[in-house]
Amino acid sequence: MARPKKTTAERRSRQVIFRLTEAEYQRLSDKADLAGIPPNDLAREFAIKGSKRLVVKTVRRFDPAFLKRIDQIGHNLNQVVKNAHIFGRLSPRIENLCSDIRQIVREAMEEVLHDS
């Protein structure tokens, strides 16, 4: 299915190109990183807001290593369940493992919600 066409008012057809010093670009880039958006999008917001104060809500993101580890744990757990279905038995330690995983995820989610 094709993406819906934008109206003339919604279409961005104008470009503004300007140069920055390395220090100016670094400041813009640092602020954009904090906001979690590309530098061009932040510059657009500054231009649109004018002299008004620009407020960008930041959200703490999970560490990529944490997410990768959770993914690996999920994969391993999936293999355990698959083997349990094949062989008809499950290790009694699996229940404790699942409880530990739930606790880790719960703490991570609470940390994110608390920081928001």
SVG drawing of the C-alpha trace seen along z (x, -y; Angstrom):
<svg xmlns="http://www.w3.org/2000/svg" viewBox="-4 -36 39 73">
<polyline fill="none" stroke="black" stroke-width="0.4" points="0.0,0.0 1.4,-3.4 2.0,-6.2 -0.8,-8.8 -0.1,-12.0 0.6,-15.1 -1.5,-18.2 0.3,-21.3 0.4,-22.8 2.0,-19.7 4.6,-19.3 8.1,-20.6 9.3,-22.0 11.7,-24.8 15.3,-24.4 17.4,-26.5 21.1,-25.9 23.6,-27.5 27.1,-26.9 28.3,-26.5 31.7,-26.5 32.9,-23.2 32.1,-24.5 28.6,-25.7 27.8,-22.4 29.1,-20.5 26.9,-22.4 23.9,-21.8 24.8,-18.1 25.2,-17.7 21.8,-19.2 20.2,-17.1 21.8,-13.9 20.3,-14.8 16.9,-15.3 17.2,-12.1 16.7,-13.7 18.9,-14.6 20.6,-18.0 18.6,-19.2 15.3,-18.5 16.5,-20.4 17.6,-23.3 14.1,-23.3 12.5,-23.4 14.7,-26.3 13.7,-28.1 10.0,-27.5 9.9,-28.4 11.9,-31.7 12.8,-33.4 10.4,-31.3 11.9,-28.8 12.3,-25.4 11.5,-22.5 12.5,-19.0 11.4,-16.1 14.1,-13.5 13.6,-9.9 16.2,-7.7 17.0,-4.8 18.0,-1.4 21.7,-0.5 22.1,1.4 24.2,4.1 21.3,4.6 18.8,5.0 21.1,7.5 21.5,9.5 17.7,9.6 17.3,10.7 19.8,13.6 18.0,14.6 14.7,14.7 16.2,16.8 17.6,19.3 14.3,19.4 12.5,20.1 14.9,23.1 14.2,24.4 10.4,24.3 10.9,25.9 12.8,28.8 10.3,29.1 7.6,29.6 9.7,32.2 10.8,34.2 7.9,33.6 9.9,32.4 11.0,29.1 13.8,28.4 12.6,27.1 15.1,24.3 13.2,22.7 10.6,21.2 13.3,19.4 14.9,18.2 11.6,16.8 11.1,15.1 14.6,13.5 13.9,12.3 10.6,10.8 12.3,8.9 15.1,7.6 12.6,6.3 10.3,4.8 13.2,2.9 14.3,1.6 10.8,0.4 10.4,-1.3 13.7,-3.1 12.6,-4.4 9.2,-5.5 10.8,-7.1 13.2,-9.1 10.4,-10.3"/>
</svg>
